[in-house]
Amino acid sequence: IIQSKKFRVCTDPGYEPFEMRNKSNDIIGFDIDLASEMAKEMGVTLEIVPVAFDGIIPALLTNKCDMVMAGMTISPERNLQVNFPNPYLLIGQTVLLNKKLEGTVRTWEDLNDPKYRMTGRLGVTGTFVIQEKMPLAQLNIFAAENEAILEIVNDKADAFVYDFPLNASYAADYPDKLVPLDTPFTYDPLGMAIRKGAPDFLNWINNFLAQVKGDGRFDAMYEYW
């Protein structure tokens, strides 16, 4: 990275408010700002590489980027393929519910029923959670979060499971259609992924995270987004 003067970060710009496109089609968000701080500290230029989430680890492993920063949950399965520095954020899965079911569905356990139509996004933790914890429910899997959520907005589905920040964001966008059950029911540490065999890079990222969390930059970005 230092030699090339370029820091290439793979992300999937569909995970609000971490990475998303603005009206000018630029990729913005919390992760992008944090990656920009990393590039600044290294004295290099940041290059964002957009990749569909289900292909993002293969993109890293084939050297299409130097790091993945895409709201990725650290898991033992993923950790067999890539290395993760310390988590930069702890979140959890929550339910985004069709407002018509408010009061009827009170917890995620209520959704484990064949009468409920769940939506999920391909290859993400929330979909794995539905398959594991709500196996009786119907499940439709989509390529993007917004497609899965619009099924609920259009009354074609009942609920969606995803990370709390994204569900809260969409509930604010569609207050008449969506309601979040805002108590997380899983433990999901978010991590940046890098290729194996780079202990110096791993060490640098961990120390960078300790610095920005200690000097207030991390909290300022979090509060902004």
Secondary structure, 3 states (H helix, E strand, C coil): CCCCCEEEEEECCCECCCEEECCCCCEECHHHHHHHHHHHHHCCEEEEEECCHHHHHHHHHCCCCCEECCCCECCHHHHCCCECCCCCEEECEEEEEEHHHECCECCHHHHCCCCCEEEEECCCHHHHHHHHHCCCCEEEEECCHHHHHHHHHCCCCCEEEEEHHHHHHHHHHCCCCEEEECCCCCCEEECCEECCCCHHHHHHHHHHHHHHHHHCHHHHHHHHC
